[in-house]
Amino acid sequence: MPTVSINPGVLRWSIERSGFPIGALELKFPKLRDWMKGEKHPTLKQLEVLAKKVRLPIGYFFLSKAPDHGINIPYFRTVKDENPINLSPELIDTVYSMQRRQLWLREYLIENGATRLQFINSAKCTDSPVEVANSIRDYLGLKEDWAAQHPTWQLALRHLVTVTDKSEINIVVNGIVANNTHRKLNPREFRGFVLKDDFAPFLFINNADGKAAQMFTLAHELAHLWCGSSAIFDLARLQPADDDVEIFCNKVAAEFLVSSDNLRKTWDTTLDKSDIYQDLAKIYKVSEIVIARRLLDLRLINKVKFFKFYKDYMDRVEEQMRTASGGDYYNNQGMRVGKNFMQAVVQAMGDGGLQPTDAFRLTNLYGKTFDTYAQKALMDSI
């Protein structure tokens, strides 16, 4: 059977990008190492199977050199090591997907007379975190005690997602690549990322992460927009990377969720309680882990206590996530696409400015599934 000539360098890059061990791939492709040396070549059928395995369009294998698939936004890790950053295909594909949405939405909004969002890049790292936190609340239409108005922190988180999505900030919450349940996102790699833009800012929250940390992630991402910076971050143990912007955004997020002055006053009244973290979490309508993180900020507890609590708490959360149900499909789609973005897509289709095939590609929804969700998004906008 005839073979096809491919660039060995591109082949090596594709395997490294996929994260698959070469040994595992050799079980399916015994001559893989010979292909990588350029001594032998695969058949077209073999190449098609390999391309599917490493999740790469087959056309890439015919390039003259491996493409530079670094992500053009900063990636901040709380704990750095000597090893080079090797981003997973899942993270790369997710970022590219959000960037495609952002590019389309930006052009669509400009064509329809949208004005620049004034809050983007309105803050500096030398500003007061309290004042920036107040600015974010004002923009979202939230009072300082907004979270306390909700019975639980879970409902407070849902409300924060809702008001953010309605305020010209596009928010996506997903734990997999598009709708592919076989491609899960790793919260240890990243909790979220933010793509700043004067017209179409996007926030992405990794839904594979525990809900307890997602409110802090969202607040951190909002702070990034006010600072005018895009970024990916892991926020390990809710700690920022050693970077001025990251540290400032963490301070703003903390103030946005729990005022330092208020917490210090409340702290004195809860010292004799059996479960301080839980009691404070009920008062401020944030998760216990956010309360513990805030107490560490204010040096009301030390790092030893915080890290012990963090580990125990996250162990319990991970166990709960393993036994939790997947929830309603169309509610999940609302988070994976974003209501604000979906409504823009539906409107563009109605105006004749967006073809159905392009709408399917942008939303990762197809056929009847797209129609059903589009109708739901349309009803939500009324």
C-alpha positions in Angstrom: 0.0 0.0 0.0 1.4 3.4 -0.9 2.8 5.6 1.9 2.8 9.4 2.4 5.8 11.5 3.2 5.5 13.7 6.3 7.8 15.9 8.3 9.3 13.9 11.3 9.6 17.2 13.3 5.8 17.8 12.9 5.1 14.2 13.9 7.2 14.6 17.1 5.5 17.9 17.9 2.0 16.4 17.4 2.8 13.6 19.9 4.3 16.0 22.5 1.3 18.2 22.1 -1.1 15.3 22.6 0.5 14.2 25.9 0.3 10.5 24.9 3.3 8.4 25.9 5.1 7.1 22.8 5.0 3.6 24.2 1.2 3.7 24.3 1.0 4.9 20.7 3.4 2.2 19.6 0.9 -0.4 20.5 -1.3 0.9 17.7 1.5 2.1 15.4 4.5 -0.3 15.7 6.6 1.6 13.2 6.0 5.0 14.9 9.7 5.5 15.9 10.8 4.8 12.3 8.3 7.4 11.2 9.7 9.9 13.7 13.2 9.3 12.3 12.0 9.7 8.7 13.3 6.2 7.9 9.8 4.9 7.0 6.4 6.5 6.3 2.8 5.8 7.2 0.0 5.0 4.8 -2.7 7.6 4.4 -5.1 5.4 6.4 -2.6 5.1 9.2 -2.0 8.8 9.2 -5.8 9.4 9.4 -6.0 7.1 12.5 -3.0 8.8 14.1 -4.4 12.3 13.5 -7.6 11.3 15.2 -5.7 9.8 18.1 -3.6 12.9 18.8 -6.6 15.2 18.1 -5.0 17.1 15.2 -6.3 17.9 11.7 -4.5 15.7 9.2 -3.3 18.6 7.2 -0.9 19.6 9.9 1.3 16.6 9.1 2.1 18.0 5.7 3.4 21.3 7.0 7.1 22.1 6.3 7.7 22.7 10.0 5.9 22.4 13.4 3.7 25.4 14.1 4.3 27.6 17.1 1.2 26.8 19.2 2.1 28.7 22.2 -0.8 30.7 23.6 -0.3 34.4 23.2 -1.5 35.3 26.7 0.4 35.0 30.0 0.1 31.8 32.0 0.7 32.3 35.7 1.5 29.4 37.9 1.5 29.8 41.7 4.4 27.3 42.1 7.0 27.5 39.4 9.5 24.7 38.7 12.5 24.3 36.4 10.5 22.3 33.7 9.3 24.1 30.6 5.5 24.8 30.5 3.8 22.1 28.4 0.2 23.2 28.0 -2.3 20.4 27.4 -4.2 20.1 24.1 -7.4 20.5 26.1 -6.3 23.9 27.4 -4.9 25.1 24.1 -8.1 24.1 22.2 -10.3 25.7 24.8 -8.4 29.0 24.6 -8.5 29.0 20.8 -12.2 28.3 20.9 -12.9 31.3 23.1 -10.6 33.5 21.0 -12.6 32.6 17.9 -15.8 33.6 19.7 -14.2 36.8 20.9 -13.0 37.7 17.4 -16.4 37.2 15.9 -18.3 39.0 18.6 -16.0 41.9 18.6 -16.4 42.4 14.8 -20.2 42.0 15.2 -20.5 44.5 18.0 -18.4 47.1 16.2 -20.4 46.7 13.0 -23.6 47.3 15.0 -22.4 50.5 16.6 -21.3 49.2 20.0 -19.1 51.5 22.1 -15.9 50.6 24.0 -16.3 49.4 27.5 -14.9 52.0 29.8 -14.0 49.8 32.7 -11.4 47.8 30.7 -7.9 48.9 31.9 -9.4 51.5 34.2 -7.3 50.3 37.2 -3.6 50.2 38.1 -1.7 48.0 40.5 -1.0 51.0 42.6 -4.7 51.7 43.1 -6.6 50.8 46.3 -7.9 47.2 46.1 -11.0 48.4 48.0 -11.8 51.1 45.5 -11.4 48.8 42.6 -13.6 46.2 44.3 -16.2 48.9 44.8 -15.9 49.9 41.1 -16.6 46.3 40.0 -19.6 46.1 42.3 -21.0 49.4 41.0 -20.6 48.2 37.4 -22.4 44.9 38.1 -25.1 46.7 40.1 -24.2 44.9 43.3 -24.3 46.4 46.8 -21.5 45.7 49.3 -23.7 43.1 51.1 -25.0 41.5 47.8 -24.0 38.0 48.7 -25.7 38.2 52.1 -29.0 38.6 50.3 -28.9 34.9 49.2 -29.7 31.9 51.4 -26.5 30.0 50.4 -23.1 30.8 48.8 -24.0 28.4 45.9 -27.0 30.7 45.1 -24.8 33.7 45.5 -22.3 32.3 43.0 -25.1 31.6 40.5 -26.3 35.2 40.9 -22.8 36.5 40.4 -22.5 34.5 37.2 -25.9 35.8 36.0 -25.2 39.5 36.6 -21.8 39.2 35.0 -23.2 37.6 31.9 -25.8 40.3 31.6 -23.3 43.1 31.8 -21.5 42.9 28.5 -19.0 40.5 30.0 -19.1 37.1 28.3 -18.7 34.3 30.8 -18.3 30.6 30.0 -18.3 27.8 32.6 -17.2 24.4 31.3 -15.2 21.4 32.6 -14.7 19.8 29.2 -13.5 20.8 25.7 -16.7 22.1 24.0 -19.1 19.2 24.5 -16.7 16.4 24.4 -17.0 14.5 27.7 -13.9 12.4 26.8 -11.7 15.6 27.0 -11.9 16.9 30.6 -10.2 20.0 31.7 -7.7 19.7 34.5 -8.2 22.2 37.4 -4.7 21.5 38.6 -3.5 23.0 35.3 -5.8 26.0 35.3 -8.8 27.3 37.3 -9.7 29.8 34.6 -8.6 32.4 32.1 -9.6 35.9 31.0 -9.4 37.4 27.5 -9.7 41.2 27.8 -11.1 43.2 25.0 -12.6 46.7 24.8 -15.8 45.4 23.2 -16.1 41.6 23.9 -14.3 40.5 27.1 -14.4 36.8 27.9 -14.1 35.0 31.2 -13.7 31.2 31.3 -14.1 29.2 34.5 -13.0 25.6 34.7 -16.1 23.8 35.9 -14.1 20.7 36.7 -12.9 22.7 39.6 -14.8 22.6 42.9 -17.7 25.1 43.1 -16.2 26.4 46.3 -13.3 28.0 44.5 -15.2 29.2 41.4 -16.5 32.4 43.1 -13.0 33.5 43.9 -11.8 32.6 40.4 -14.6 34.7 38.9 -13.8 37.7 41.1 -10.1 37.4 40.2 -11.0 37.4 36.5 -13.1 40.5 36.9 -10.2 42.2 38.5 -8.0 41.3 35.5 -10.5 43.1 33.2 -10.3 46.3 35.3 -6.5 46.0 35.1 -6.7 45.4 31.3 -4.8 42.2 31.2 -5.5 38.7 29.7 -4.2 35.7 31.6 -4.4 32.0 32.4 -3.9 31.0 36.0 -3.9 28.0 38.3 -4.4 29.9 41.6 -3.1 26.8 43.5 -4.7 26.9 47.0 -6.1 30.3 45.9 -2.6 31.8 46.0 -1.5 34.1 43.2 1.7 33.7 41.1 4.7 35.9 41.9 3.5 38.7 39.7 2.4 42.3 40.5 -0.8 42.1 38.5 -1.7 38.6 39.9 -1.1 39.7 43.4 -3.2 42.9 43.0 -6.0 41.0 41.3 -6.1 38.6 44.2 -6.4 41.5 46.7 -9.2 43.0 44.7 -11.0 39.6 44.5 -10.7 39.2 48.2 -12.1 42.6 48.9 -14.9 42.2 46.4 -16.1 39.0 48.2 -15.3 39.8 51.8 -14.5 43.3 53.1 -11.3 43.2 55.3 -12.7 45.8 57.8 -16.0 44.0 58.1 -14.3 40.6 58.6 -12.0 41.8 61.3 -15.0 43.0 63.3 -16.9 39.8 62.8 -13.9 37.7 63.6 -13.9 38.8 67.2 -17.5 37.7 67.7 -16.9 34.2 66.3 -13.8 33.1 68.1 -15.7 31.0 70.6 -17.7 29.2 67.9 -17.0 25.5 67.3 -16.7 25.9 63.5 -15.5 29.4 62.8 -15.0 28.8 59.0 -18.6 27.5 58.6 -20.1 30.3 60.7 -18.3 33.0 58.8 -19.1 31.4 55.4 -22.8 31.5 56.3 -22.5 35.2 57.2 -20.7 36.3 54.1 -22.3 33.8 51.7 -19.0 32.6 50.3 -17.5 29.1 50.6 -15.5 28.1 53.7 -12.4 27.9 51.6 -12.7 31.5 50.5 -13.2 32.5 54.2 -10.1 30.6 55.2 -8.1 32.2 52.4 -9.3 35.6 53.5 -8.4 34.9 57.1 -4.9 34.0 55.9 -4.7 37.3 54.0 -5.5 39.2 57.2 -3.1 37.1 59.3 -5.9 36.0 61.5 -4.8 32.4 60.9 -1.3 31.1 59.8 -0.3 29.2 56.7 -0.1 25.9 58.6 -3.8 26.1 59.6 -4.8 27.3 56.2 -3.1 24.6 54.2 -4.4 21.9 56.6 -7.9 23.2 56.3 -7.6 23.6 52.5 -6.5 20.0 52.0 -9.2 18.5 54.2 -11.9 20.7 52.6 -10.8 20.0 49.0 -10.8 16.2 49.8 -14.4 16.5 50.9 -15.3 18.5 47.8 -13.7 16.1 45.4 -15.6 13.2 47.0 -18.9 15.2 46.6 -18.1 15.9 42.9 -17.5 12.2 42.2 -21.0 11.3 43.4 -22.8 14.4 42.0 -25.1 14.1 39.0 -24.4 15.9 35.7 -27.4 18.2 36.0 -29.8 19.4 33.3 -28.2 19.3 29.8 -29.6 22.6 28.6 -28.7 24.4 31.8 -25.1 23.1 31.3 -25.2 24.4 27.8 -26.2 27.8 29.1 -22.9 27.9 31.0 -20.8 26.3 28.3 -21.9 28.8 25.6 -22.9 31.9 27.7 -26.3 33.4 27.4 -24.9 36.8 26.4 -22.9 35.3 23.6 -25.7 32.9 22.4 -28.2 35.8 22.2 -25.8 37.7 20.0 -25.4 34.6 17.7 -29.2 34.2 17.5 -29.7 37.9 16.7 -26.9 37.8 14.0 -28.6 34.8 12.4 -31.9 36.7 12.4 -30.3 39.7 10.7 -28.8 37.4 8.1 -25.3 38.3 9.1 -24.3 34.8 10.3 -24.9 31.5 8.5 -26.1 28.5 10.4 -22.9 26.5 9.8 -20.8 29.4 11.3 -23.2 29.6 14.3 -22.8 25.8 14.8 -19.0 26.1 14.7 -18.9 29.1 17.2 -21.2 27.5 19.7 -20.3 23.8 19.3 -24.0 23.0 19.0 -25.6 21.4 16.0 -28.9 20.6 14.5 -31.9 20.2 16.8 -29.7 20.7 19.9 -28.7 24.2 18.6 -32.4 25.0 17.8 -33.6 23.9 21.2 -31.0 25.9 23.0 -31.3 29.0 20.7 -35.0 29.1 21.5 -34.3 28.9 25.2 -31.7 31.7 25.0 -34.2 33.8 23.0 -36.9 33.3 25.7 -34.4 34.2 28.4 -33.7 37.5 26.7 -37.4 38.6 26.7 
